[in-house]
């Protein structure tokens, strides 16, 4: 059954980005409707599981740094408003196997010069982070302004606060299409149709299904995470001061979070290295033992004491653009439709900032944030 009166904005997809957009729209007084295929915090997309990493640094001197700084502010503000812990700052250590050209060390030293991190040698690592093992000419970096976000909790909290500000939310509602409708947009679902002045599409790995013929160069990648009981909880629990970790080593690029609240040490490998192309509807949810063994080997070699018994294994999806930059822009064929997609495996931490940007564009037509480098038209 269609709504009796139009909305200012309809947001389709209430994952990390969509839930934040709905919250910012509602907080600014817009008549906002959020449509979600499942329930907020579901396990069928890109943001489920316990936590996601956050940091302020960026390898390039690009537009992501101010967006990340704003995200820290907005996550903190949402914590205050909701009374929920959403961000825990733990620091982050990266173990690096240098390349022959010396570019990895040069990049690390450049980040140190910009004030983001410290470059550590083996002796410093042994003293400060005895749970880490360096070999040969390896070095490490440490970034203090880093930690993790409680990911499902963040989505649920954004939706709850959006409702508190007056947003309407329809869950278990699959959107089947949309079209321009006079001076607005009509969104169709199996339960009926909704009309709004603006439409925000934040559907993660389902994005291609609702682009109405627009082809954007991104691909959906299956990703796997393993969770392990630490053999050395004194070294690999957040409660004992263990940081997040990154491994840039000969075996590949890995990322992880120390055990917290008994969850276990989380580890994953870069999806672009190890993951397989998929779609949101065809992803293989089963996980091979060799996938878990591969991650265990990395922990045992570089983070001894982190990998005891296996506690859990999960899959999720990351949607990567060809240049690994997000797409946040108007639909080229319909200016009333806004796109937030292709977040390339690192979008969660930016969620409140991207939600603020999409709310700005929907309500004001512009934003104070610099997002030119995220334009969809860059692929033309």
Buried (B, 14 or more C-beta within 10 A) or exposed (E): EBBEEBBBBBBBBBBBBBBBBBBBBBBBEBBBBBBBBBBBBBBBBBBBBBBBBBBBBBEEEEBBBBBBEBBBEBBEEBBEBBEBEBBBBBBBBBBBBBEEEEEBBEBBBEBBEEEBBBBBEBEBBEEBBEBBBBEEEBBBBBBBBBBBBBBBBBBBBBBBBBBEBEBBBBBEBBBEEBEBBEEBBBBBBEEEBBBBBBBBBBBBBBBBBBBBEBEBEBBBBBBBBBBBBBBBBEBBBBEBEBBBBBBBBEBBBBBBBBBBEEBBBBBBBBBBEBBEEBBBEEBEEEBEEEBBEBBBEBBBBBBBBBBBEBBBBBBBBBBBBEEEBBBBBBBBEBEBBBBBBBBBBBBBBBBBBBBBBBBBBBBEEEBEBEBEEBBBEEEE
